[in-house]
Amino acid sequence: MHQHYDKTLLRRCLRQQRQQIKPELRKEATSQINRLLYPLIRRGKRIAAYWAIGSELSLWSFIATAQHRGAEVYLPSIAPKQRQLWFTRCPHLPRQPATARYLILHGLKRRRKTIPQFGGPRLRARSLNTVIVPLLGIDQQGNRLGQGGGYYDATLAALPPWHLRLTGVGFKCQLIDKIESEKHDIRIPFFICEEGIRNF
């Protein structure tokens, strides 16, 4: 109970820190982080990214660039009563972000705290080459703190660590000293923020 309370409090603090990033600094950091992700792009490779919600780091530029360079980009899809994520192909993004218009075009409503669920064929994580993992916090050992749903932990737990490349992304304020890890938590070997790439 005590640890659950601590994590709940930590999540709230990290969300507040992320929300308080000034718009001009957020824009600059977002551009820098997306550029640092470009070396992950390989023509024909399957890359899982994510659709940013709320104050999350936007990967729009990275996704659009990866698609332009011939990579296949997938987004997480949640199936009812299933903890493991599926991944569906991300429809082609225009270079300039236009989130609301884009979702309407694909028959999806923009819900504030819900990731859009695109249609089409679905893959499991074992069929991917790279997974870019969203996070609320990460510590100096690569322990990740997510939103609390446990979807990524369940999805990646069954895969050997060498099966695919896992990379966490976020703003530098999300890198903290210590996160209490639990048995089911997945460690992330790389973290990319506006200050560069951290290898744990």
TIKEBA-640917 format. One record per atom (N, C-alpha, C, O, CB): x, y, z. Coordinates in steps of 0.1 Angstrom, whole numbers, padded with zeros to 4 digits, always signed. Glycine has a CB too. Example, Ala and Ser with C-alpha at 12.3 -4.5 7.8 and 13.67 -1.06 7.14 Angstrom:
TIKEBA-640917
+0132-0057+0078/+0123-0045+0078/+0132-0033+0078/+0142-0033+0085/+0113-0045+0090/+0128-0022+0071/+0137-0011+0071/+0129+0000+0079/+0134+0011+0080/+0141-0006+0057/
***
This chain:
TIKEBA-640917
+0008-0012+0000/+0000+0000+0000/+0009+0013+0000/+0006+0022-0007/-0009+0000+0012/+0019+0012+0008/+0028+0024+0009/+0035+0026-0004/+0036+0038-0009/+0039+0021+0020/+0040+0015-0011/+0046+0017-0024/+0037+0022-0034/+0040+0031-0043/+0053+0004-0028/+0024+0017-0034/+0014+0022-0044/+0012+0037-0042/+0011+0044-0052/+0001+0014-0042/+0011+0041-0030/+0009+0055-0027/+0020+0063-0032/+0019+0074-0038/+0007+0057-0012/+0033+0059-0029/+0045+0066-0034/+0045+0067-0049/+0048+0078-0054/+0057+0058-0029/+0041+0056-0056/+0041+0057-0071/+0030+0066-0076/+0032+0073-0086/+0039+0043-0077/+0019+0066-0069/+0008+0075-0073/+0012+0089-0072/+0010+0098-0081/-0005+0072-0065/+0019+0092-0061/+0023+0106-0058/+0034+0110-0068/+0034+0121-0073/+0029+0107-0044/+0043+0101-0071/+0054+0103-0080/+0048+0106-0094/+0053+0115-0101/+0064+0091-0081/+0038+0098-0098/+0032+0100-0111/+0026+0114-0112/+0028+0121-0122/+0021+0089-0114/+0020+0118-0102/+0013+0131-0102/+0024+0142-0103/+0022+0152-0110/+0005+0133-0089/+0035+0141-0095/+0046+0151-0096/+0052+0152-0110/+0054+0163-0115/+0056+0148-0085/+0054+0140-0116/+0061+0140-0129/+0052+0145-0140/+0056+0152-0149/+0065+0125-0132/+0039+0143-0139/+0029+0148-0148/+0029+0164-0147/+0029+0171-0157/+0015+0143-0145/+0029+0169-0135/+0029+0183-0132/+0042+0190-0138/+0041+0200-0145/+0028+0186-0118/+0053+0183-0136/+0066+0189-0142/+0065+0189-0157/+0069+0199-0163/+0078+0180-0137/+0060+0179-0163/+0059+0178-0177/+0049+0189-0183/+0052+0195-0193/+0054+0164-0182/+0038+0191-0176/+0028+0201-0180/+0034+0215-0179/+0029+0224-0186/+0016+0199-0172/+0043+0217-0169/+0048+0230-0167/+0060+0235-0176/+0065+0246-0174/+0053+0231-0152/+0064+0226-0185/+0074+0230-0195/+0069+0242-0203/+0058+0241-0209/+0079+0218-0204/+0076+0252-0204/+0072+0264-0212/+0071+0261-0226/+0079+0253-0232/+0082+0276-0210/+0060+0266-0233/+0058+0263-0247/+0070+0264-0256/+0072+0255-0265/+0047+0271-0253/+0078+0274-0255/+0089+0276-0264/+0100+0265-0261/+0106+0260-0271/+0095+0290-0263/+0102+0262-0249/+0112+0251-0245/+0107+0238-0249/+0114+0229-0254/+0114+0251-0230/+0093+0235-0248/+0088+0223-0253/+0089+0221-0268/+0093+0210-0272/+0072+0222-0249/+0087+0231-0275/+0088+0231-0290/+0103+0227-0294/+0105+0219-0302/+0084+0244-0296/+0112+0234-0287/+0126+0232-0290/+0131+0218-0286/+0138+0211-0294/+0135+0243-0283/+0127+0214-0274/+0130+0200-0270/+0124+0189-0278/+0131+0180-0281/+0126+0199-0255/+0112+0191-0282/+0105+0181-0290/+0112+0180-0304/+0114+0168-0308/+0090+0186-0293/+0116+0191-0310/+0123+0190-0323/+0137+0183-0321/+0140+0174-0329/+0126+0204-0328/+0144+0186-0310/+0157+0180-0308/+0155+0165-0305/+0163+0157-0311/+0163+0186-0296/+0146+0160-0297/+0144+0146-0294/+0140+0139-0307/+0145+0128-0309/+0133+0144-0283/+0131+0144-0315/+0127+0137-0327/+0139+0136-0336/+0140+0125-0343/+0115+0145-0334/+0147+0146-0337/+0159+0144-0346/+0169+0134-0340/+0175+0126-0348/+0167+0158-0346/+0170+0132-0327/+0179+0122-0321/+0173+0108-0324/+0181+0098-0323/+0180+0125-0306/+0161+0107-0327/+0155+0094-0330/+0157+0090-0344/+0155+0078-0348/+0140+0094-0327/+0160+0099-0353/+0161+0096-0367/+0171+0084-0370/+0168+0076-0380/+0166+0108-0375/+0182+0082-0363/+0191+0071-0366/+0184+0057-0364/+0189+0047-0369/+0203+0071-0358/+0172+0057-0358/+0165+0044-0356/+0158+0040-0369/+0153+0029-0370/+0155+0045-0344/+0157+0049-0378/+0149+0047-0390/+0157+0038-0400/+0168+0041-0404/+0144+0060-0397/+0150+0027-0404/+0156+0019-0414/+0145+0015-0424/+0134+0011-0420/+0163+0006-0408/+0148+0016-0437/+0138+0013-0447/+0133-0001-0446/+0141-0011-0444/+0144+0015-0461/+0120-0003-0446/+0114-0017-0445/+0113-0022-0431/+0107-0033-0429/+0122-0026-0453/+0119-0016-0421/+0118-0021-0407/+0105-0016-0400/+0099-0006-0404/+0130-0016-0399/+0101-0024-0391/+0089-0022-0383/+0092-0015-0370/+0098-0021-0361/+0080-0035-0381/+0087-0002-0369/+0090+0006-0357/+0077+0009-0350/+0067+0014-0356/+0097+0019-0361/+0076+0006-0337/+0064+0010-0329/+0067+0023-0322/+0077+0025-0315/+0061-0001-0318/+0058+0033-0325/+0059+0046-0318/+0047+0047-0309/+0041+0037-0305/+0060+0058-0328/+0042+0059-0306/+0030+0061-0298/+0023+0074-0302/+0030+0083-0308/+0032+0060-0283/+0010+0075-0300/+0003+0087-0302/+0003+0095-0290/-0003+0091-0280/-0012+0084-0308/+0009+0107-0290/+0010+0115-0278/-0004+0120-0273/-0012+0124-0280/+0019+0127-0280/-0006+0119-0260/-0018+0123-0253/-0014+0133-0242/-0004+0132-0235/-0026+0111-0247/-0022+0144-0241/-0020+0154-0231/-0006+0161-0233/-0003+0166-0243/-0021+0148-0217/+0002+0160-0222/+0015+0167-0222/+0026+0158-0226/+0038+0162-0225/+0018+0173-0208/+0023+0146-0231/+0033+0137-0236/+0042+0143-0247/+0037+0151-0255/+0027+0123-0240/+0054+0138-0248/+0063+0142-0260/+0056+0138-0273/+0053+0126-0274/+0077+0137-0258/+0055+0147-0282/+0049+0143-0295/+0060+0137-0304/+0071+0142-0305/+0043+0156-0302/+0057+0126-0311/+0066+0120-0320/+0062+0122-0335/+0066+0115-0344/+0067+0105-0317/+0053+0132-0337/+0048+0134-0350/+0059+0135-0361/+0058+0129-0371/+0039+0147-0350/+0069+0144-0358/+0079+0146-0368/+0087+0133-0371/+0090+0130-0383/+0089+0157-0363/+0090+0125-0360/+0097+0113-0362/+0089+0103-0371/+0094+0097-0380/+0101+0106-0349/+0076+0102-0367/+0067+0092-0375/+0067+0096-0389/+0068+0088-0398/+0053+0092-0368/+0064+0109-0392/+0063+0113-0406/+0076+0111-0414/+0075+0107-0425/+0059+0128-0406/+0087+0114-0407/+0100+0112-0414/+0103+0097-0416/+0108+0093-0427/+0111+0118-0405/+0100+0089-0407/+0102+0074-0408/+0093+0069-0420/+0098+0061-0428/+0098+0067-0395/+0081+0073-0421/+0072+0069-0432/+0078+0074-0445/+0078+0066-0455/+0058+0074-0430/+0082+0086-0445/+0088+0092-0458/+0100+0084-0462/+0103+0083-0474/+0092+0107-0455/+0108+0079-0452/+0120+0071-0456/+0118+0056-0458/+0128+0049-0459/+0131+0073-0445/+0106+0052-0458/+0103+0038-0461/+0102+0028-0450/+0101+0016-0452/+0113+0033-0470/+0102+0033-0437/+0100+0024-0426/+0085+0022-0424/+0076+0030-0428/+0106+0030-0413/+0081+0011-0417/+0067+0009-0413/+0065+0013-0399/+0072+0008-0390/+0063-0006-0416/+0056+0022-0396/+0054+0027-0382/+0041+0021-0377/+0030+0022-0384/+0054+0042-0382/+0041+0016-0365/+0029+0010-0358/+0026+0018-0345/+0035+0023-0339/+0032-0005-0356/+0014+0018-0342/+0009+0024-0330/+0002+0014-0321/-0004+0004-0326/+0000+0036-0333/+0003+0015-0307/-0003+0006-0298/-0018+0005-0300/-0025+0016-0301/+0001+0009-0284/-0024-0007-0298/-0038-0009-0299/-0042-0018-0287/-0036-0028-0285/-0042-0015-0313/-0052-0013-0280/-0057-0020-0268/-0069-0029-0271/-0079-0023-0276/-0060-0011-0256/-0068-0042-0269/-0080-0051-0271/-0087-0052-0258/-0081-0053-0248/-0075-0064-0277/-0101-0053-0259/-0108-0055-0247/-0104-0067-0239/-0102-0078-0244/-0123-0056-0250/-0103-0066-0226/-0099-0076-0216/-0086-0083-0219/-0083-0094-0215/-0110-0087-0217/-0077-0076-0226/-0064-0081-0229/-0053-0071-0223/-0054-0059-0225/-0061-0084-0244/-0043-0077-0217/-0033-0068-0211/-0022-0066-0222/-0016-0055-0222/-0027-0074-0199/-0019-0076-0230/-0009-0074-0240/-0014-0065-0252/-0025-0066-0256/-0005-0087-0246/-0005-0056-0256/-0009-0046-0267/-0008-0053-0280/+0001-0062-0282/+0000-0034-0266/-0016-0049-0289/-0014-0052-0303/-0008-0039-0309/-0008-0029-0302/-0028-0056-0311/-0003-0039-0321/+0002-0028-0328/-0004-0027-0342/-0003-0037-0350/+0018-0028-0329/-0010-0016-0346/-0016-0014-0359/-0008-0004-0367/-0002+0006-0361/-0031-0009-0358/-0008-0005-0380/-0001+0004-0389/-0006+0018-0388/-0018+0020-0388/-0001-0001-0404/+0003+0027-0386/-0001+0041-0385/-0004+0047-0400/+0005+0046-0408/+0011+0050-0379/-0015+0052-0402/-0018+0058-0415/-0008+0069-0418/-0002+0075-0409/-0032+0064-0416/-0006+0072-0431/+0005+0082-0434/+0002+0095-0428/-0009+0101-0430/+0005+0083-0450/+0012+0101-0421/+0011+0114-0415/+0016+0125-0424/+0027+0123-0431/+0018+0115-0402/+0010+0136-0425/+0016+0148-0432/+0027+0153-0424/+0028+0150-0412/+0005+0159-0435/+0036+0160-0430/+0048+0165-0423/+0045+0175-0412/+0051+0175-0401/+0058+0172-0433/+0034+0183-0414/+0031+0193-0404/+0020+0188-0395/+0010+0183-0400/+0026+0206-0411/+0022+0188-0382/+0011+0183-0373/-0002+0190-0375/-0003+0202-0376/+0016+0185-0358/-0013+0181-0375/-0026+0186-0377/-0035+0176-0370/-0044+0169-0377/-0030+0188-0392/-0034+0174-0357/-0039+0162-0350/-0054+0161-0352/-0059+0151-0356/-0036+0163-0336/-0062+0171-0348/-0076+0170-0348/-0082+0168-0362/-0090+0159-0364/-0083+0184-0343/-0077+0175-0372/-0081+0173-0386/-0078+0159-0391/-0085+0153-0398/-0074+0183-0396/-0066+0154-0387/-0061+0141-0391/-0070+0130-0386/-0074+0120-0393/-0047+0138-0387/-0074+0131-0373/-0083+0121-0367/-0097+0121-0373/-0102+0110-0375/-0084+0124-0352/-0102+0133-0376/-0115+0134-0382/-0115+0127-0396/-0124+0120-0400/-0120+0148-0384/-0104+0129-0403/-0102+0123-0416/-0103+0108-0416/-0108+0101-0425/-0088+0127-0422/-0098+0102-0404/-0098+0087-0403/-0110+0083-0394/-0110+0071-0389/-0085+0083-0396/-0120+0091-0393/-0132+0087-0386/-0131+0085-0371/-0138+0078-0365/-0137+0075-0392/-0121+0092-0365/-0119+0091-0351/-0121+0104-0344/-0118+0115-0349/-0104+0086-0348/-0127+0103-0332/-0129+0115-0324/-0117+0117-0315/-0110+0108-0310/-0142+0114-0315/-0114+0130-0312/-0102+0133-0304/-0107+0133-0289/-0114+0142-0285/-0096+0147-0307/-0103+0123-0282/-0106+0122-0268/-0094+0125-0260/-0083+0121-0263/-0112+0108-0264/-0096+0133-0249/-0084+0140-0242/-0074+0130-0237/-0062+0132-0238/-0090+0148-0231/-0079+0119-0230/-0070+0110-0224/-0070+0096-0229/-0067+0086-0223/-0073+0109-0209/-0074+0095-0242/-0076+0082-0248/-0067+0081-0261/-0068+0090-0269/-0091+0079-0252/-0060+0071-0263/-0052+0069-0275/-0061+0065-0286/-0069+0056-0284/-0040+0059-0273/-0060+0071-0298/-0069+0067-0309/-0066+0053-0314/-0054+0049-0314/-0068+0077-0321/-0076+0045-0317/-0074+0031-0321/-0077+0030-0336/-0088+0030-0341/-0084+0022-0314/-0066+0030-0344/-0067+0029-0359/-0070+0015-0363/-0066+0005-0356/-0054+0034-0365/-0077+0013-0374/-0081+0000-0379/-0069-0006-0387/-0058-0001-0388/-0093+0000-0387/-0072-0018-0393/-0062-0025-0401/-0056-0037-0394/-0059-0040-0382/-0051-0015-0405/-0047-0044-0401/-0041-0056-0395/-0033-0053-0383/-0027-0042-0381/-0031-0062-0406/-0032-0062-0373/-0025-0060-0361/-0014-0070-0359/-0014-0081-0364/-0035-0062-0349/-0003-0065-0353/+0009-0073-0350/+0011-0074-0335/+0007-0065-0327/+0021-0067-0357/+0018-0084-0330/+0023-0085-0317/+0037-0079-0317/+0043-0078-0327/+0022-0099-0311/+0042-0076-0305/+0055-0070-0303/+0066-0078-0309/+0076-0073-0314/+0058-0067-0289/+0065-0091-0309/+0075-0100-0314/+0078-0098-0329/+0088-0102-0335/+0072-0115-0312/+0068-0092-0336/+0070-0090-0351/+0076-0076-0354/+0078-0073-0366/+0056-0091-0358/+0080-0069-0344/+0085-0055-0346/+0101-0056-0344/+0106-0065-0339/+0080-0045-0335/+0107-0046-0350/+0122-0044-0349/+0126-0035-0337/+0136-0037-0331/+0128-0040-0362/+0118-0024-0336/+0121-0014-0326/+0108-0009-0319/+0098-0008-0326/+0128-0002-0333/+0109-0007-0306/+0097-0001-0299/+0102+0011-0291/+0111+0011-0283/+0091-0012-0289/+0095+0022-0295/+0098+0035-0287/+0087+0036-0277/+0075+0036-0279/+0097+0048-0297/+0092+0036-0264/+0083+0034-0253/+0080+0047-0246/+0089+0054-0242/+0089+0024-0243/+0067+0051-0244/+0063+0063-0237/+0066+0060-0222/+0065+0049-0217/+0049+0067-0240/+0068+0071-0214/+0070+0069-0200/+0066+0082-0193/+0067+0093-0198/+0084+0065-0197/+0064+0081-0180/+0062+0093-0171/+0076+0096-0165/+0079+0108-0163/+0052+0090-0161/+0083+0085-0161/+0096+0087-0155/+0105+0076-0158/+0101+0065-0161/+0094+0089-0140/+0118+0078-0157/+0128+0068-0158/+0140+0071-0149/+0143+0083-0147/+0133+0066-0173/+0146+0061-0143/+0157+0064-0134/+0171+0061-0140/+0171+0056-0151/+0155+0057-0121/+0181+0062-0132/+0195+0061-0137/+0198+0046-0140/+0209+0044-0146/+0205+0066-0127/+0190+0037-0136/+0192+0023-0140/+0183+0018-0151/+0183+0006-0155/+0190+0014-0127/+0175+0027-0157/+0166+0023-0167/+0153+0018-0163/+0145+0012-0171/+0173+0013-0176/+0149+0019-0150/+0136+0015-0145/+0126+0025-0150/+0128+0037-0147/+0136+0014-0129/+0115+0020-0156/+0105+0029-0162/+0093+0030-0153/+0089+0020-0147/+0101+0024-0176/+0087+0042-0152/+0075+0044-0146/+0065+0049-0157/+0066+0059-0163/+0075+0055-0134/+0054+0040-0159/+0044+0043-0169/+0032+0049-0163/+0032+0054-0152/+0041+0031-0177/+0021+0049-0171/+0009+0055-0166/+0002+0047-0155/-0007+0052-0148/-0001+0057-0178/+0006+0034-0154/+0000+0026-0143/-0009+0015-0149/-0014+0006-0141/-0008+0034-0134/-0011+0014-0162/-0020+0004-0168/-0013-0009-0169/-0020-0020-0169/-0024+0009-0181/+0000-0009-0170/+0008-0022-0171/+0008-0028-0185/+0013-0039-0186/+0002-0032-0161/+0003-0021-0195/+0003-0027-0208/+0016-0030-0214/+0019-0041-0220/-0005-0018-0217/+0025-0020-0213/+0039-0022-0219/+0046-0033-0211/+0053-0041-0218/+0047-0009-0219/+0045-0033-0198/+0052-0044-0190/+0047-0058-0194/+0055-0067-0197/+0050-0042-0175/+0034-0059-0196/+0028-0072-0200/+0032-0076-0214/+0035-0088-0217/+0013-0072-0198/+0033-0066-0223/+0036-0068-0237/+0050-0073-0239/+0053-0082-0247/+0033-0056-0245/+0059-0066-0232/+0074-0069-0234/+0080-0079-0225/+0091-0084-0227/+0081-0056-0232/+0073-0083-0214/+0078-0093-0204/+0082-0106-0210/+0092-0112-0206/+0068-0095-0193/+0074-0111-0220/+0077-0124-0225/+0088-0124-0236/+0092-0135-0240/+0064-0129-0232/+0093-0112-0240/+0103-0112-0250/+0117-0112-0244/+0119-0105-0235/+0101-0100-0259/+0126-0119-0250/+0140-0118-0245/+0145-0104-0249/+0141-0098-0259/+0149-0128-0252/+0154-0098-0240/+0158-0084-0242/+0165-0081-0255/+0165-0070-0259/+0167-0081-0230/+0171-0091-0261/+0178-0089-0274/+0168-0090-0286/+0172-0088-0297/+0189-0099-0276/+0155-0094-0283/+0146-0096-0295/+0144-0084-0303/+0143-0084-0315/+0133-0102-0289/+0142-0072-0296/+0140-0060-0303/+0147-0048-0296/+0151-0050-0284/+0125-0057-0305/+0148-0037-0302/+0154-0026-0296/+0144-0017-0289/+0134-0013-0295/+0162-0017-0307/+0145-0016-0276/+0136-0008-0267/+0143+0006-0265/+0155+0006-0260/+0133-0015-0254/+0136+0016-0267/+0141+0030-0264/+0130+0038-0258/+0119+0039-0263/+0145+0036-0278/+0133+0043-0246/+0124+0052-0239/+0126+0067-0244/+0138+0070-0246/+0125+0051-0224/+0116+0074-0244/+0117+0089-0248/+0109+0097-0239/+0099+0093-0233/+0113+0091-0263/+0114+0109-0237/+0107+0119-0228/+0116+0132-0227/+0127+0133-0233/+0104+0113-0214/+0111+0141-0219/+0119+0153-0216/+0128+0150-0204/+0127+0141-0196/+0109+0165-0212/+0139+0159-0203/+0149+0157-0193/+0144+0157-0179/+0149+0151-0170/+0160+0167-0195/+0133+0164-0177/+0127+0165-0163/+0121+0151-0159/+0117+0150-0147/+0116+0176-0163/+0120+0142-0168/+0114+0129-0165/+0125+0119-0161/+0121+0108-0156/+0106+0123-0177/+0137+0123-0162/+0148+0114-0157/+0151+0117-0142/+0155+0129-0139/+0161+0116-0166/+0149+0108-0134/+0150+0110-0119/+0160+0100-0113/+0165+0091-0120/+0137+0109-0112/+0164+0102-0101/+0174+0093-0095/+0170+0079-0093/+0177+0070-0096/+0178+0099-0081/+0158+0077-0087/+0155+0063-0083/+0140+0060-0084/+0132+0068-0079/+0159+0060-0069/+0136+0049-0091/+0122+0044-0091/+0122+0030-0085/+0130+0022-0089/+0116+0044-0106/+0114+0028-0075/+0113+0015-0069/+0107+0005-0080/+0095+0006-0083/+0104+0015-0056/+0115-0005-0084/+0110-0014-0094/+0104-0026-0088/+0107-0030-0076/+0122-0019-0103/+0094-0032-0095/+0088-0044-0091/+0091-0055-0101/+0097-0053-0111/+0072-0042-0090/+0088-0068-0097/+0092-0079-0105/+0088-0078-0119/+0095-0083-0128/+0087-0092-0098/+0076-0073-0122/+0070-0073-0135/+0075-0061-0143/+0072-0060-0155/+0055-0073-0134/+0082-0052-0137/+0086-0040-0144/+0097-0043-0155/+0106-0051-0152/+0092-0029-0134/+0097-0036-0166/+0106-0038-0177/+0117-0027-0176/+0113-0015-0176/+0099-0039-0191/+0129-0030-0177/+0140-0020-0177/+0142-0016-0192/+0141-0024-0201/+0153-0026-0171/+0145-0003-0194/+0147+0002-0207/+0162+0005-0209/+0167+0013-0201/+0138+0015-0209/+0168+0000-0219/+0183+0001-0220/+0187+0015-0225/+0198+0020-0222/+0188-0009-0230/+0178+0023-0232/+0182+0036-0238/+0171+0046-0234/+0159+0043-0234/+0184+0035-0253/+0175+0058-0232/+0165+0069-0230/+0170+0081-0237/+0182+0085-0236/+0164+0073-0214/+0161+0087-0245/+0165+0098-0254/+0157+0110-0249/+0145+0110-0248/+0162+0096-0269/+0164+0121-0245/+0157+0134-0241/+0165+0145-0249/+0174+0142-0257/+0158+0136-0226/+0161+0157-0246/+0167+0168-0253/+0182+0170-0251/+0189+0177-0258/+0160+0181-0250/+0187+0164-0240/+0201+0165-0237/+0210+0154-0243/+0222+0154-0241/+0203+0165-0222/+0203+0145-0250/+0211+0134-0257/+0205+0120-0253/+0194+0118-0249/+0225+0135-0253/+0214+0110-0256/+0210+0096-0255/+0217+0091-0242/+0229+0092-0241/+0215+0088-0268/+0210+0085-0233/+0215+0078-0222/+0214+0063-0224/+0204+0057-0227/+0207+0082-0209/+0225+0056-0222/+0226+0042-0223/+0227+0036-0209/+0237+0038-0202/+0238+0037-0232/+0218+0028-0205/+0218+0023-0191/+0224+0008-0191/+0225+0002-0181/+0204+0022-0185/
***
